[in-house]
Amino acid sequence: METFPKSPTIGDVARAAGVSPATASRALTGRGAVAPATRARVEYAAAELGYSVDINAASLVTGRSHAIGVVSPSVGRWFFGEVLEGIQEALQQAHYDLVLYHVRRGTASRADVFRYFLGRRRFDGIIVAGLDPDMAEVEQLTQLRLPLVSIGGYDLGTSLVSIDDHAAARVATEHLIQLGHRDIAFVGGDPDGRKSSFGDAKRLAGYREAMAHAGLDELSRHAQSEVSVPGGYQVATGLLGDQRTRPTGIVAVCDEVAIGVVTAAQRLGISVPNELSIVGIDDHEHAEMFGLTTVRQRPHEQGIAAAQLLLERLGDPTLPPERIIEPTALALRASTSAP
Protein backbone atom coordinates (compact mmCIF):
# COMPACT_ATOMS: atom_id res chain seq x y z
CA MET A 1 0.00 0.00 0.00
CA GLU A 2 1.29 3.45 -0.93
CA THR A 3 2.02 5.65 2.06
CA PHE A 4 2.09 9.43 2.16
CA PRO A 5 4.41 11.58 4.22
CA LYS A 6 2.91 12.98 7.38
CA SER A 7 1.94 16.65 7.17
CA PRO A 8 3.84 18.87 9.60
CA THR A 9 1.94 20.07 12.66
CA ILE A 10 2.09 23.27 14.66
CA GLY A 11 4.07 21.26 17.24
CA ASP A 12 6.70 20.44 14.61
CA VAL A 13 6.99 24.13 13.73
CA ALA A 14 7.25 25.09 17.41
CA ARG A 15 10.06 22.59 18.05
CA ALA A 16 11.96 23.74 14.96
CA ALA A 17 11.66 27.39 16.02
CA GLY A 18 12.40 26.72 19.70
CA VAL A 19 9.11 28.16 20.97
CA SER A 20 5.89 26.85 22.49
CA PRO A 21 3.03 25.70 20.23
CA ALA A 22 0.93 28.62 21.52
CA THR A 23 3.60 31.12 20.51
CA ALA A 24 3.98 29.47 17.11
CA SER A 25 0.22 29.65 16.60
CA ARG A 26 0.10 33.36 17.52
CA ALA A 27 3.00 34.09 15.19
CA LEU A 28 1.39 32.38 12.21
CA THR A 29 -2.22 33.51 12.71
CA GLY A 30 -1.51 37.09 13.79
CA ARG A 31 -3.57 36.59 16.97
CA GLY A 32 -1.78 38.10 19.94
CA ALA A 33 1.53 39.85 20.43
CA VAL A 34 4.74 38.17 19.27
CA ALA A 35 8.20 39.73 19.05
CA PRO A 36 9.20 40.45 15.42
CA ALA A 37 12.32 38.27 15.69
CA THR A 38 10.29 35.38 17.09
CA ARG A 39 7.65 35.75 14.40
CA ALA A 40 10.34 35.68 11.71
CA ARG A 41 11.88 32.53 13.24
CA VAL A 42 8.52 30.77 13.35
CA GLU A 43 7.64 31.78 9.79
CA TYR A 44 11.02 30.51 8.58
CA ALA A 45 10.51 27.18 10.34
CA ALA A 46 7.01 26.84 8.88
CA ALA A 47 8.31 27.53 5.39
CA GLU A 48 11.15 25.01 5.79
CA LEU A 49 8.73 22.31 6.96
CA GLY A 50 6.06 23.17 4.40
CA TYR A 51 3.50 23.97 7.09
CA SER A 52 0.47 26.13 6.27
CA VAL A 53 -2.09 27.50 8.69
CA ASP A 54 -5.53 25.89 8.55
CA ILE A 55 -7.63 29.01 9.07
CA ASN A 56 -10.90 27.05 9.27
CA ALA A 57 -9.54 24.89 12.08
CA ALA A 58 -8.04 27.90 13.83
CA SER A 59 -11.35 29.76 13.68
CA LEU A 60 -13.07 26.93 15.58
CA VAL A 61 -10.61 27.40 18.41
CA THR A 62 -10.28 31.19 18.43
CA GLY A 63 -13.79 32.19 17.33
CA ARG A 64 -12.17 34.32 14.64
CA SER A 65 -12.89 34.10 10.90
CA HIS A 66 -9.67 35.91 9.94
CA ALA A 67 -11.72 37.82 7.37
CA ILE A 68 -12.13 41.62 7.21
CA GLY A 69 -14.93 43.28 5.25
CA VAL A 70 -13.92 46.38 3.29
CA VAL A 71 -16.60 48.73 1.95
CA SER A 72 -15.73 51.34 -0.71
CA PRO A 73 -17.80 53.61 -2.99
CA SER A 74 -15.24 53.25 -5.80
CA VAL A 75 -12.60 50.81 -7.00
CA GLY A 76 -11.63 52.63 -10.20
CA ARG A 77 -10.22 55.86 -8.80
CA TRP A 78 -6.50 55.93 -8.12
CA PHE A 79 -6.98 56.94 -4.47
CA PHE A 80 -9.19 53.98 -3.65
CA GLY A 81 -6.95 51.57 -5.53
CA GLU A 82 -3.96 52.72 -3.48
CA VAL A 83 -5.94 52.51 -0.23
CA LEU A 84 -7.08 48.96 -1.01
CA GLU A 85 -3.52 47.87 -1.82
CA GLY A 86 -2.36 49.25 1.53
CA ILE A 87 -5.15 47.48 3.42
CA GLN A 88 -4.44 44.19 1.68
CA GLU A 89 -0.70 44.45 2.32
CA ALA A 90 -1.21 44.90 6.06
CA LEU A 91 -3.91 42.23 6.33
CA GLN A 92 -1.93 39.64 4.40
CA GLN A 93 1.06 40.12 6.68
CA ALA A 94 -1.25 39.34 9.60
CA HIS A 95 -2.79 36.36 7.72
CA TYR A 96 -6.22 37.94 7.31
CA ASP A 97 -8.46 37.71 4.25
CA LEU A 98 -9.96 40.82 2.64
CA VAL A 99 -13.54 40.72 1.32
CA LEU A 100 -14.33 43.79 -0.79
CA TYR A 101 -17.76 45.34 -1.33
CA HIS A 102 -18.17 48.06 -3.97
CA VAL A 103 -21.10 50.24 -2.86
CA ARG A 104 -22.03 52.95 -5.35
CA ARG A 105 -24.60 55.37 -3.91
CA GLY A 106 -28.18 54.99 -5.07
CA THR A 107 -27.86 51.40 -6.26
CA ALA A 108 -29.85 48.41 -5.07
CA SER A 109 -26.64 46.46 -4.60
CA ARG A 110 -25.42 49.03 -2.07
CA ALA A 111 -28.57 48.60 0.01
CA ASP A 112 -28.15 44.82 -0.13
CA VAL A 113 -24.57 45.05 1.13
CA PHE A 114 -25.60 46.96 4.27
CA ARG A 115 -28.84 45.07 4.79
CA TYR A 116 -27.70 41.50 4.14
CA PHE A 117 -24.14 40.76 3.05
CA LEU A 118 -22.18 42.34 5.91
CA GLY A 119 -24.40 40.68 8.50
CA ARG A 120 -24.52 37.17 7.08
CA ARG A 121 -20.75 36.78 6.67
CA ARG A 122 -18.52 36.15 9.68
CA PHE A 123 -16.16 39.10 9.78
CA ASP A 124 -13.74 39.97 12.55
CA GLY A 125 -13.94 43.67 11.65
CA ILE A 126 -14.96 46.21 9.02
CA ILE A 127 -13.05 48.98 7.20
CA VAL A 128 -15.02 51.63 5.31
CA ALA A 129 -13.10 53.80 2.82
CA GLY A 130 -14.32 57.21 1.66
CA LEU A 131 -17.87 56.36 2.59
CA ASP A 132 -20.63 58.83 3.53
CA PRO A 133 -23.32 56.51 4.93
CA ASP A 134 -26.85 57.72 5.58
CA MET A 135 -28.42 57.25 8.99
CA ALA A 136 -29.88 53.83 8.13
CA GLU A 137 -26.49 52.60 6.96
CA VAL A 138 -24.78 53.94 10.08
CA GLU A 139 -27.32 52.05 12.19
CA GLN A 140 -26.74 48.87 10.20
CA LEU A 141 -22.98 49.17 10.65
CA THR A 142 -23.44 49.75 14.38
CA GLN A 143 -25.70 46.71 14.74
CA LEU A 144 -22.90 44.47 13.49
CA ARG A 145 -21.10 45.13 16.81
CA LEU A 146 -17.72 44.64 15.15
CA PRO A 147 -14.51 46.68 15.38
CA LEU A 148 -14.81 49.40 12.74
CA VAL A 149 -12.25 51.77 11.16
CA SER A 150 -13.05 54.42 8.57
CA ILE A 151 -10.82 56.08 5.98
CA GLY A 152 -11.78 59.56 4.84
CA GLY A 153 -13.46 62.60 6.29
CA TYR A 154 -16.69 61.03 7.57
CA ASP A 155 -16.49 60.42 11.32
CA LEU A 156 -18.44 57.36 12.44
CA GLY A 157 -17.31 57.87 16.02
CA THR A 158 -14.80 55.04 15.64
CA SER A 159 -11.12 54.94 14.70
CA LEU A 160 -10.39 57.10 11.67
CA VAL A 161 -7.56 57.64 9.18
CA SER A 162 -7.79 60.68 6.93
CA ILE A 163 -6.18 63.80 5.56
CA ASP A 164 -7.67 67.24 6.12
CA ASP A 165 -9.48 67.46 2.76
CA HIS A 166 -10.79 70.93 3.57
CA ALA A 167 -7.28 72.22 4.25
CA ALA A 168 -5.84 70.50 1.15
CA ALA A 169 -8.18 72.39 -1.18
CA ARG A 170 -7.70 75.60 0.77
CA VAL A 171 -3.91 75.35 0.37
CA ALA A 172 -4.27 74.63 -3.36
CA THR A 173 -6.55 77.65 -3.81
CA GLU A 174 -4.37 79.96 -1.72
CA HIS A 175 -1.37 78.98 -3.86
CA LEU A 176 -3.12 80.37 -6.94
CA ILE A 177 -4.31 83.46 -5.07
CA GLN A 178 -0.76 84.17 -3.87
CA LEU A 179 0.44 83.94 -7.47
CA GLY A 180 -2.02 86.70 -8.35
CA HIS A 181 -4.99 84.77 -9.70
CA ARG A 182 -8.49 86.02 -8.97
CA ASP A 183 -10.76 84.16 -11.40
CA ILE A 184 -10.32 80.64 -10.04
CA ALA A 185 -12.77 77.81 -10.67
CA PHE A 186 -13.18 74.51 -8.83
CA VAL A 187 -13.64 71.53 -11.13
CA GLY A 188 -14.94 68.07 -10.30
CA GLY A 189 -17.45 66.27 -8.14
CA ASP A 190 -21.01 67.20 -7.29
CA PRO A 191 -22.11 69.86 -4.78
CA ASP A 192 -22.53 67.56 -1.76
CA GLY A 193 -20.08 64.83 -2.70
CA ARG A 194 -22.72 62.12 -2.50
CA LYS A 195 -22.07 60.79 -6.01
CA SER A 196 -18.32 60.60 -5.47
CA SER A 197 -16.94 60.57 -1.93
CA PHE A 198 -17.39 62.49 1.29
CA GLY A 199 -13.92 64.06 1.07
CA ASP A 200 -14.72 65.66 -2.29
CA ALA A 201 -17.43 67.81 -0.72
CA LYS A 202 -14.98 68.94 1.97
CA ARG A 203 -12.48 69.93 -0.74
CA LEU A 204 -15.11 72.10 -2.42
CA ALA A 205 -15.77 73.76 0.95
CA GLY A 206 -12.05 74.42 1.42
CA TYR A 207 -11.85 76.12 -1.98
CA ARG A 208 -14.85 78.30 -1.19
CA GLU A 209 -13.40 79.31 2.18
CA ALA A 210 -10.11 80.40 0.59
CA MET A 211 -11.94 82.41 -2.07
CA ALA A 212 -14.16 84.11 0.52
CA HIS A 213 -11.20 84.88 2.80
CA ALA A 214 -9.47 86.63 -0.12
CA GLY A 215 -12.62 88.64 -0.92
CA LEU A 216 -13.19 86.63 -4.10
CA ASP A 217 -16.35 84.76 -3.12
CA GLU A 218 -18.35 86.45 -5.90
CA LEU A 219 -15.90 84.96 -8.43
CA SER A 220 -16.05 81.43 -7.04
CA ARG A 221 -17.68 78.83 -9.26
CA HIS A 222 -17.95 75.07 -9.34
CA ALA A 223 -17.92 73.12 -12.60
CA GLN A 224 -19.34 69.70 -11.78
CA SER A 225 -17.88 66.62 -13.44
CA GLU A 226 -17.40 62.92 -13.00
CA VAL A 227 -14.36 62.32 -10.83
CA SER A 228 -12.16 60.89 -13.57
CA VAL A 229 -9.79 61.96 -16.36
CA PRO A 230 -12.57 61.85 -19.00
CA GLY A 231 -14.87 63.73 -16.63
CA GLY A 232 -12.34 66.52 -16.13
CA TYR A 233 -11.65 66.67 -19.87
CA GLN A 234 -15.32 66.89 -20.81
CA VAL A 235 -16.25 69.72 -18.44
CA ALA A 236 -13.03 71.63 -19.17
CA THR A 237 -13.73 71.80 -22.90
CA GLY A 238 -16.86 73.80 -22.12
CA LEU A 239 -15.36 75.83 -19.27
CA LEU A 240 -12.29 76.88 -21.26
CA GLY A 241 -13.89 77.23 -24.68
CA ASP A 242 -15.08 80.83 -24.24
CA GLN A 243 -12.12 83.17 -23.83
CA ARG A 244 -14.31 85.89 -22.24
CA THR A 245 -15.41 83.68 -19.36
CA ARG A 246 -12.36 81.46 -19.10
CA PRO A 247 -10.78 81.36 -15.59
CA THR A 248 -7.05 81.91 -15.20
CA GLY A 249 -6.75 79.29 -12.48
CA ILE A 250 -8.37 75.93 -11.74
CA VAL A 251 -8.37 73.84 -8.57
CA ALA A 252 -9.33 70.26 -9.42
CA VAL A 253 -11.02 67.97 -6.90
CA CYS A 254 -8.28 65.40 -7.59
CA ASP A 255 -5.35 64.82 -9.93
CA GLU A 256 -7.36 62.65 -12.30
CA VAL A 257 -9.72 65.55 -12.99
CA ALA A 258 -6.73 67.92 -13.19
CA ILE A 259 -5.07 65.72 -15.83
CA GLY A 260 -8.30 65.83 -17.83
CA VAL A 261 -8.25 69.64 -17.61
CA VAL A 262 -4.60 69.79 -18.74
CA THR A 263 -5.44 67.60 -21.73
CA ALA A 264 -8.44 69.77 -22.68
CA ALA A 265 -6.32 72.93 -22.46
CA GLN A 266 -3.72 71.39 -24.76
CA ARG A 267 -6.40 70.41 -27.28
CA LEU A 268 -7.78 73.97 -27.22
CA GLY A 269 -4.34 75.52 -27.70
CA ILE A 270 -4.31 77.09 -24.22
CA SER A 271 -0.83 77.35 -22.76
CA VAL A 272 -0.33 75.84 -19.29
CA PRO A 273 0.72 77.67 -17.14
CA ASN A 274 1.11 80.90 -19.18
CA GLU A 275 -2.62 81.23 -19.87
CA LEU A 276 -4.05 78.77 -17.36
CA SER A 277 -2.72 77.51 -14.02
CA ILE A 278 -3.96 74.16 -12.69
CA VAL A 279 -3.61 72.58 -9.23
CA GLY A 280 -4.68 69.06 -8.32
CA ILE A 281 -4.95 67.10 -5.09
CA ASP A 282 -3.48 63.62 -4.44
CA ASP A 283 -0.09 63.39 -6.21
CA HIS A 284 -1.34 60.72 -8.58
CA GLU A 285 1.27 58.39 -10.09
CA HIS A 286 0.99 60.36 -13.37
CA ALA A 287 1.15 63.83 -11.80
CA GLU A 288 4.90 64.17 -12.36
CA MET A 289 4.56 63.16 -16.03
CA PHE A 290 2.06 65.99 -16.58
CA GLY A 291 4.13 68.49 -14.57
CA LEU A 292 1.12 68.92 -12.29
CA THR A 293 1.31 71.07 -9.18
CA THR A 294 -0.65 69.18 -6.55
CA VAL A 295 -1.28 68.69 -2.84
CA ARG A 296 0.41 65.41 -2.03
CA GLN A 297 -1.12 62.68 0.10
CA ARG A 298 -0.22 59.00 0.60
CA PRO A 299 -3.34 56.80 0.32
CA HIS A 300 -1.35 53.54 0.36
CA GLU A 301 -0.04 54.43 3.83
CA GLN A 302 -3.57 55.40 4.91
CA GLY A 303 -4.75 51.91 3.99
CA ILE A 304 -1.93 50.32 5.99
CA ALA A 305 -2.64 52.58 8.98
CA ALA A 306 -6.36 51.73 8.92
CA ALA A 307 -5.69 47.99 8.82
CA GLN A 308 -3.20 48.28 11.67
CA LEU A 309 -5.68 50.25 13.79
CA LEU A 310 -8.24 47.49 13.24
CA LEU A 311 -5.79 44.68 14.00
CA GLU A 312 -4.74 46.41 17.23
CA ARG A 313 -8.37 46.54 18.35
CA LEU A 314 -8.87 42.90 17.49
CA GLY A 315 -5.95 42.14 19.80
CA ASP A 316 -7.26 44.46 22.53
CA PRO A 317 -10.97 45.38 22.26
CA THR A 318 -10.63 47.82 25.17
CA LEU A 319 -8.51 50.25 23.12
CA PRO A 320 -10.31 53.58 22.60
CA PRO A 321 -10.97 55.00 19.12
CA GLU A 322 -7.96 56.72 17.55
CA ARG A 323 -7.88 59.44 14.90
CA ILE A 324 -4.90 59.64 12.55
CA ILE A 325 -4.70 62.75 10.34
CA GLU A 326 -2.09 62.06 7.67
CA PRO A 327 0.05 65.04 6.58
CA THR A 328 -0.20 66.67 3.15
CA ALA A 329 2.21 68.98 1.32
CA LEU A 330 2.09 71.23 -1.73
CA ALA A 331 4.22 69.77 -4.53
CA LEU A 332 5.19 72.58 -6.92
CA ARG A 333 5.59 71.66 -10.57
CA ALA A 334 5.17 73.29 -13.97
CA SER A 335 1.37 73.72 -14.15
CA THR A 336 1.16 76.96 -12.12
CA SER A 337 2.57 80.45 -12.52
CA ALA A 338 1.50 84.07 -12.15
CA PRO A 339 -1.35 85.00 -14.53
ZAMARGU-4260 file (C-alpha; in steps of 0.2 Angstrom, whole numbers, plus 5000, padded with zeros to 4 digits):
<rodrens>
0) 5000/5000/5000 | 5006/5017/4995 | 5010/5028/5010 | 5010/5047/5011 | 5022/5058/5021
5) 5015/5065/5037 | 5010/5083/5036 | 5019/5094/5048 | 5010/5100/5063 | 5010/5116/5073
10) 5020/5106/5086 | 5033/5102/5073 | 5035/5121/5069 | 5036/5125/5087 | 5050/5113/5090
15) 5060/5119/5075 | 5058/5137/5080 | 5062/5134/5098 | 5046/5141/5105 | 5029/5134/5112
20) 5015/5128/5101 | 5005/5143/5108 | 5018/5156/5103 | 5020/5147/5086 | 5001/5148/5083
25) 5001/5167/5088 | 5015/5170/5076 | 5007/5162/5061 | 4989/5168/5064 | 4992/5185/5069
30) 4982/5183/5085 | 4991/5191/5100 | 5008/5199/5102 | 5024/5191/5096 | 5041/5199/5095
35) 5046/5202/5077 | 5062/5191/5078 | 5051/5177/5085 | 5038/5179/5072 | 5052/5178/5059
40) 5059/5163/5066 | 5043/5154/5067 | 5038/5159/5049 | 5055/5153/5043 | 5053/5136/5052
45) 5035/5134/5044 | 5042/5138/5027 | 5056/5125/5029 | 5044/5112/5035 | 5030/5116/5022
50) 5018/5120/5035 | 5002/5131/5031 | 4990/5138/5043 | 4972/5129/5043 | 4962/5145/5045
55) 4945/5135/5046 | 4952/5124/5060 | 4960/5140/5069 | 4943/5149/5068 | 4935/5135/5078
60) 4947/5137/5092 | 4949/5156/5092 | 4931/5161/5087 | 4939/5172/5073 | 4936/5170/5055
65) 4952/5180/5050 | 4941/5189/5037 | 4939/5208/5036 | 4925/5216/5026 | 4930/5232/5016
70) 4917/5244/5010 | 4921/5257/4996 | 4911/5268/4985 | 4924/5266/4971 | 4937/5254/4965
75) 4942/5263/4949 | 4949/5279/4956 | 4968/5280/4959 | 4965/5285/4978 | 4954/5270/4982
80) 4965/5258/4972 | 4980/5264/4983 | 4970/5263/4999 | 4965/5245/4995 | 4982/5239/4991
85) 4988/5246/5008 | 4974/5237/5017 | 4978/5221/5008 | 4996/5222/5012 | 4994/5224/5030
90) 4980/5211/5032 | 4990/5198/5022 | 5005/5201/5033 | 4994/5197/5048 | 4986/5182/5039
95) 4969/5190/5037 | 4958/5189/5021 | 4950/5204/5013 | 4932/5204/5007 | 4928/5219/4996
100) 4911/5227/4993 | 4909/5240/4980 | 4894/5251/4986 | 4890/5265/4973 | 4877/5277/4980
105) 4859/5275/4975 | 4861/5257/4969 | 4851/5242/4975 | 4867/5232/4977 | 4873/5245/4990
110) 4857/5243/5000 | 4859/5224/4999 | 4877/5225/5006 | 4872/5235/5021 | 4856/5225/5024
115) 4861/5207/5021 | 4879/5204/5015 | 4889/5212/5030 | 4878/5203/5043 | 4877/5186/5035
120) 4896/5184/5033 | 4907/5181/5048 | 4919/5196/5049 | 4931/5200/5063 | 4930/5218/5058
125) 4925/5231/5045 | 4935/5245/5036 | 4925/5258/5027 | 4934/5269/5014 | 4928/5286/5008
130) 4911/5282/5013 | 4897/5294/5018 | 4883/5283/5025 | 4866/5289/5028 | 4858/5286/5045
135) 4851/5269/5041 | 4868/5263/5035 | 4876/5270/5050 | 4863/5260/5061 | 4866/5244/5051
140) 4885/5246/5053 | 4883/5249/5072 | 4871/5234/5074 | 4886/5222/5067 | 4894/5226/5084
145) 4911/5223/5076 | 4927/5233/5077 | 4926/5247/5064 | 4939/5259/5056 | 4935/5272/5043
150) 4946/5280/5030 | 4941/5298/5024 | 4933/5313/5031 | 4917/5305/5038 | 4918/5302/5057
155) 4908/5287/5062 | 4913/5289/5080 | 4926/5275/5078 | 4944/5275/5073 | 4948/5285/5058
160) 4962/5288/5046 | 4961/5303/5035 | 4969/5319/5028 | 4962/5336/5031 | 4953/5337/5014
165) 4946/5355/5018 | 4964/5361/5021 | 4971/5353/5006 | 4959/5362/4994 | 4961/5378/5004
170) 4980/5377/5002 | 4979/5373/4983 | 4967/5388/4981 | 4978/5400/4991 | 4993/5395/4981
175) 4984/5402/4965 | 4978/5417/4975 | 4996/5421/4981 | 5002/5420/4963 | 4990/5434/4958
180) 4975/5424/4951 | 4958/5430/4955 | 4946/5421/4943 | 4948/5403/4950 | 4936/5389/4947
185) 4934/5373/4956 | 4932/5358/4944 | 4925/5340/4949 | 4913/5331/4959 | 4895/5336/4964
190) 4889/5349/4976 | 4887/5338/4991 | 4900/5324/4986 | 4886/5311/4988 | 4890/5304/4970
195) 4908/5303/4973 | 4915/5303/4990 | 4913/5312/5006 | 4930/5320/5005 | 4926/5328/4989
200) 4913/5339/4996 | 4925/5345/5010 | 4938/5350/4996 | 4924/5360/4988 | 4921/5369/5005
205) 4940/5372/5007 | 4941/5381/4990 | 4926/5391/4994 | 4933/5397/5011 | 4949/5402/5003
210) 4940/5412/4990 | 4929/5421/5003 | 4944/5424/5014 | 4953/5433/4999 | 4937/5443/4995
215) 4934/5433/4979 | 4918/5424/4984 | 4908/5432/4970 | 4920/5425/4958 | 4920/5407/4965
220) 4912/5394/4954 | 4910/5375/4953 | 4910/5366/4937 | 4903/5348/4941 | 4911/5333/4933
225) 4913/5315/4935 | 4928/5312/4946 | 4939/5304/4932 | 4951/5310/4918 | 4937/5309/4905
230) 4926/5319/4917 | 4938/5333/4919 | 4942/5333/4901 | 4923/5334/4896 | 4919/5349/4908
235) 4935/5358/4904 | 4931/5359/4885 | 4916/5369/4889 | 4923/5379/4904 | 4939/5384/4894
240) 4931/5386/4877 | 4925/5404/4879 | 4939/5416/4881 | 4928/5429/4889 | 4923/5418/4903
245) 4938/5407/4905 | 4946/5407/4922 | 4965/5410/4924 | 4966/5396/4938 | 4958/5380/4941
250) 4958/5369/4957 | 4953/5351/4953 | 4945/5340/4966 | 4959/5327/4962 | 4973/5324/4950
255) 4963/5313/4938 | 4951/5328/4935 | 4966/5340/4934 | 4975/5329/4921 | 4959/5329/4911
260) 4959/5348/4912 | 4977/5349/4906 | 4973/5338/4891 | 4958/5349/4887 | 4968/5365/4888
265) 4981/5357/4876 | 4968/5352/4864 | 4961/5370/4864 | 4978/5378/4862 | 4978/5385/4879
270) 4996/5387/4886 | 4998/5379/4904 | 5004/5388/4914 | 5006/5405/4904 | 4987/5406/4901
275) 4980/5394/4913 | 4986/5388/4930 | 4980/5371/4937 | 4982/5363/4954 | 4977/5345/4958
280) 4975/5336/4975 | 4983/5318/4978 | 5000/5317/4969 | 4993/5304/4957 | 5006/5292/4950
285) 5005/5302/4933 | 5006/5319/4941 | 5025/5321/4938 | 5023/5316/4920 | 5010/5330/4917
290) 5021/5342/4927 | 5006/5345/4939 | 5007/5355/4954 | 4997/5346/4967 | 4994/5343/4986
295) 5002/5327/4990 | 4994/5313/5000 | 4999/5295/5003 | 4983/5284/5002 | 4993/5268/5002
300) 5000/5272/5019 | 4982/5277/5025 | 4976/5260/5020 | 4990/5252/5030 | 4987/5263/5045
305) 4968/5259/5045 | 4972/5240/5044 | 4984/5241/5058 | 4972/5251/5069 | 4959/5237/5066
310) 4971/5223/5070 | 4976/5232/5086 | 4958/5233/5092 | 4956/5214/5087 | 4970/5211/5099
315) 4964/5222/5113 | 4945/5227/5111 | 4947/5239/5126 | 4957/5251/5116 | 4948/5268/5113
320) 4945/5275/5096 | 4960/5284/5088 | 4961/5297/5074 | 4976/5298/5063 | 4977/5314/5052
325) 4990/5310/5038 | 5000/5325/5033 | 4999/5333/5016 | 5011/5345/5007 | 5010/5356/4991
330) 5021/5349/4977 | 5026/5363/4965 | 5028/5358/4947 | 5026/5366/4930 | 5007/5369/4929
335) 5006/5385/4939 | 5013/5402/4937 | 5007/5420/4939 | 4993/5425/4927
</rodrens>
